[in-house]
Amino acid sequence: MAKSAEEVVRNYCALWERQDVEAVVKAMTPDCIYQNVPVPAMHGRDEVRAFISKLLLTASKVEFVVHGLATAADGKTVYTERTDIFSLGDKKMEAPVMGVFVVRDGLIHEWRDYCDIATLVTQMKKLGFTPGTEIPS
Amino acid sequence: MAKSAEEVVRNYCALWERQDVEAVVKAMTPDCIYQNVPVPAMHGRDEVRAFISKLLLTASKVEFVVHGLATAADGKTVYTERTDIFSLGDKKMEAPVMGVFVVRDGLIHEWRDYCDIATLVTQMKKLGFTPGTEIPS
């Protein structure tokens, strides 16, 4: 039986926590659209890979804490409220975020995250990331 | 029959669009918690009224465009993806936002909105609002 959209999203978050870049990318459709609103969207797996690689490969631990989620009546759109935590040794970036995922054929097709970008950038700097290389603007 | 959580949230957004401050406040529980994450939360109707009054009374038009929404399995938590638009004559503030509402006894008990605060502040300035009076920090 096909996985529910909720299962697809939970599995996708688990791939982030495993820090498996290729698995994360392949869990998205080839024509995926990923946006940290209001930063312009990334299109396709290559742009996503370029954006997530350094972050995922450098972090010593990644956690997507899902506080709650709900699937829309269309059965394919999943809303989440999360805290995304990226650790680098004893330094931590904690981003309170809401995200909406649209699932197609068992893959993530659209993903829009909403959070306070300044909070994200400030915290990324603590981890030694340079905004502008990780966050396209 | 009691309204569904989705109906409560849609009605609540409609009250914002009617710019009816007292109706908005009374549609929330006396011990409501309203937060523009990561700005500290407001507690209770008086704090909410103080926060929303100038904005609602000054704007010439208010629109909460709901792009999509979903109710969690608990039947009381509603996730929304919206664009909130506040107009003042020909000036517009458009905030892309996700928000989660928790309904209790037909009233909004918790409301957390997630958006890029810098976008919000920049756009509020265009409308002549001074950040710090409208957004507690």
Interface residues (C-beta under 8 A of the other chain):
Chain A: V37 P38 G68 L69 A70 T71 A72 A73 T77 V78 Y79 T80 E81 P96 V97 M98 G99 V100 R112 Y114 C115 D116 I117 A118 T119
Chain B: V37 P38 G68 L69 A70 T71 A72 A73 T77 V78 Y79 T80 E81 P96 V97 M98 G99 V100 R112 Y114 C115 D116 I117 A118 T119
